[in-house]
Amino acid sequence: MANETPIYVGKGKATKYGVRFSVCITDAEAHIFEYNGKKYLKLEVNEMRQPDKYGKTHTVKVDTYNPNQSNSAGDGLEQNQSDGLPF
C-alpha cells in the first residue's frame, strides 16, 4: 500500500490549558462518516519540531487509517474493539 498524502486541516498552539486549534471543516468534510446516527471525523494532532512563524506548535490532520485495508507489511497496530466503535 502506497503512503497517502496527509490531509492537513489546521494548526494549533500549546497553552497552559492544553492545545487549542482550529480545523478547516471544508477540507475535512469528505472524511466525515456516520455511525449509529452520529457523525465522526478522526483527527491526528502532532507536535511540530519547532513553532512556525506564527507561534503554532501543533498540526492537525485527518486520520485516514483504515484497519480494513490490506497492509502486506503489517504495522503492528491493533484496534480497540471493546467500545464497539469502528475506530
N, C-alpha and C positions, 0 to 999 in steps of 0.2 A: 504494500500500500504506500503510495507516494505521500510525502508530507503536504498537508494542506496549508495554504496561505492563511496566516492568522487574520481574524476579523476584529480589529481594534475598534472599540466603540466609546472609549473615554479614557480620561486620566484623572488622578486624584492626588490628594495631598494628605500626608500623615499629620494629625493634630493630637493634642493631649487626650482627646475624646475618642480617637480612632481614626480610620482612614475615611475621608469624605471625598466622594467622587460623583461626577455626572456621567450619564450614559446617553448616547445618541440613540433614541428609540427607532428612528427611521432606519439606521444602519443595522439594527438588531431584529427588526420585525420579522424578517424571513426565517428566523431561528426560534421563534416562539412556538411552543407546542402545547397541546391541551391534554390534560389527564384528569379523569374524574370530574369533568366540568370546570376545572380551573386552568388558567394559562400560566405557563412557566417559561423562563429563559435562564439557561445555565450560563453563568459568567465565571471567569477566572481573573482574579486580581493578583498582580505580581509587583513586587518592589523593584524599582529601577536601580541600576548600579549607582547612579548619581542623579540628583534632581536636574530637571531640564531648566531652561532659561526663565520659566515662569514659576519655578519652585515646586512643580509637580513631582511627586516621589513614587507614584504607582501607576501602572497601566491596567486597563480593563479590556478584556477581550471575550468574545463569545467562546464558550467551551463547546467545541464541535465533536468531542469524543463520543463515539457510538460503540458500545460493547457488542453490538450485533454484527459489526463489520468484521470480516475475517482479517486477521493480522498474523501472517506466517511467522514473523519473528517473535511474536508474543511480547507484551510489555510488562507482564508480571502483576498487573493491576487486577484487583478483584472488586466487583461491585457489591455494595452492601444491600442485600436483598431483604433485610429484616423489616423495613418500614413499608414495603410494597410499592414504593415509588420507582419509576423507570430510570432513575438517575442516582 
